[in-house]
Amino acid sequence: MGANMARRLHECGCPVVAVYDTHAQSAAVLAEELGATPVLSLAAVTAAADVIFTVVTDDAAQLGVFAASGDSLLIGAKGKTFINCATITPATHIEVERRAKAVGAVSLEACMASSIPQARNGTLYLMCGGERATFDRVQPLLANLSTALRYIGETGQAAQVKALVNMVMNINTAGLAEGLGLGHALGLDLNMLREVFAQTGANSQVLKTDGEDMQNRAHDCYFSAAHAAKDSGIACQLGLEAGLRLPLAEATKMQFDQLVRLGLGGLDKSGVTELTFKGRHA
């Protein structure tokens, strides 16, 4: 996601001056493509750029790049703007904002509800949270990445909305996998079944993006099962904190957790059908 966002910004004439990745070779390849510098430390990113995008996997990684000691984006960060695009807990976005403010920087959530092709084409759905003034200032930059740019509210609220988006998406994915799996077990024509789903109350965005892949076992990764498990967990935790039970979200998390336990967490989320089709996986 981060690499394709960088490509898009470069294509739009925005200077991408530095690229960092924990896998240095990946950063080097991308930097050569974009004419950027492949830096070997987080502090070097901050030194080179005025606006820094972060795209990481989870809370630990996000807090790690904004560490209070050692190599960190916070070194020399006074006056810098951080735009954080990971799907992580609202509390972590709030903590990152606190750490940034402590050194004279600002941060903004820019939670993404899209996938790799949209990152490359500049059609991400971006939900932003933080100070309105910061959002207004970087909106022209973000407009290069998004055709659906939305300011949600204060820091943490965009992450809440993103958690709900992914919660519902993951429930739909698991439900579709069960519907197609049962149809397969009944001997139904799955092409016909998907067409019927598309014209009835069984229709969903997931049917459009994942239905054919589920049928054909085409699980090239655009949004991994491991990320689906993580994101469902964020929503379940928010439910607990709000005093709600979310039985469908909990059951969905169990399905994706099972894929991870089976060593299949690197499959696309459509890979949940490996658990619902007879004969696919013991």
Secondary structure as the mmCIF struct_conf table of DSSP 4:
data_model
#
loop_
_struct_conf.conf_type_id
_struct_conf.id
_struct_conf.beg_label_comp_id
_struct_conf.beg_label_asym_id
_struct_conf.beg_label_seq_id
_struct_conf.end_label_comp_id
_struct_conf.end_label_asym_id
_struct_conf.end_label_seq_id
HELX_RH_AL_P HELX_RH_AL_P1 GLY A 2 GLU A 11
TURN_TY1_P TURN_TY1_P1 CYS A 12 GLY A 13
STRN STRN1 ALA A 18 VAL A 19
BEND BEND1 THR A 22 HIS A 23
HELX_RH_AL_P HELX_RH_AL_P2 ALA A 24 LEU A 34
TURN_TY1_P TURN_TY1_P2 GLY A 35 GLY A 35
STRN STRN2 THR A 37 PRO A 38
BEND BEND2 LEU A 40 SER A 41
HELX_RH_AL_P HELX_RH_AL_P3 LEU A 42 ALA A 48
BEND BEND3 ASP A 50 ASP A 50
STRN STRN3 VAL A 51 THR A 54
BEND BEND4 THR A 57 ASP A 58
HELX_RH_AL_P HELX_RH_AL_P4 ASP A 59 VAL A 65
TURN_TY1_P TURN_TY1_P3 PHE A 66 PHE A 66
BEND BEND5 ALA A 68 ASP A 71
TURN_TY1_P TURN_TY1_P4 LEU A 73 GLY A 76
TURN_TY1_P TURN_TY1_P5 LYS A 78 GLY A 79
STRN STRN4 THR A 81 ASN A 84
HELX_RH_AL_P HELX_RH_AL_P5 PRO A 90 ALA A 102
TURN_TY1_P TURN_TY1_P6 VAL A 103 GLY A 104
STRN STRN5 VAL A 106 MET A 112
BEND BEND6 SER A 114 SER A 114
HELX_RH_AL_P HELX_RH_AL_P6 ILE A 116 ASN A 121
TURN_TY1_P TURN_TY1_P7 GLY A 122 GLY A 122
STRN STRN6 LEU A 124 GLY A 129
BEND BEND7 GLY A 130 GLY A 130
HELX_RH_AL_P HELX_RH_AL_P7 ARG A 132 LEU A 142
TURN_TY1_P TURN_TY1_P8 ALA A 143 LEU A 145
STRN STRN7 SER A 146 GLY A 153
BEND BEND8 GLU A 154 GLU A 154
TURN_TY1_P TURN_TY1_P9 THR A 155 GLY A 156
HELX_RH_AL_P HELX_RH_AL_P8 GLN A 157 ALA A 185
TURN_TY1_P TURN_TY1_P10 LEU A 186 GLY A 187
HELX_RH_AL_P HELX_RH_AL_P9 LEU A 190 ALA A 198
TURN_TY1_P TURN_TY1_P11 GLN A 199 GLN A 199
BEND BEND9 THR A 200 THR A 200
TURN_TY1_P TURN_TY1_P12 GLY A 201 ALA A 202
HELX_RH_AL_P HELX_RH_AL_P10 GLN A 205 ASN A 216
TURN_TY1_P TURN_TY1_P13 ARG A 217 ARG A 217
BEND BEND10 TYR A 222 PHE A 223
STRN STRN8 SER A 224 SER A 224
HELX_RH_AL_P HELX_RH_AL_P11 ALA A 225 GLU A 241
TURN_TY1_P TURN_TY1_P14 ALA A 242 GLY A 243
HELX_RH_AL_P HELX_RH_AL_P12 PRO A 247 ARG A 261
TURN_TY1_P TURN_TY1_P15 LEU A 262 GLY A 263
TURN_TY1_P TURN_TY1_P16 GLY A 265 GLY A 266
BEND BEND11 LEU A 267 LEU A 267
STRN STRN9 ASP A 268 ASP A 268
HELX_RH_3T_P HELX_RH_3T_P1 LYS A 269 LEU A 275
TURN_TY1_P TURN_TY1_P17 THR A 276 THR A 276
BEND BEND12 PHE A 277 PHE A 277
TURN_TY1_P TURN_TY1_P18 LYS A 278 ARG A 280
#
